[in-house]
Amino acid sequence: MWVEDGIETTCCPARDVPKYTTLYRTWHWASKGHLPHAGGSLEQPAKLMDALAVIDQAVAAYDKKRTGK
């Protein structure tokens, strides 16, 4: 069992690292205006846009905690 920030899991969290690394890279490029699929944000899969929003919120929270702003 692993526990991190109050989140418990019974499987190795490292197994999901490649999936999350790919999403983070996609978020990085999307934040610079490069979306993975042709067209604008409405042409992207809804699940992808939801995942990018979650990453954006997490990065903003981390930055706020790190800088105090």
Secondary structure, DSSP 8 states (H G I E B T S, - for coil): -EEETTEEESS-GGGGHHHHHHHHHHHHHHHTT--SSSSSGGGS-HHHHHHHHHHHHHHHHHHHHHH--
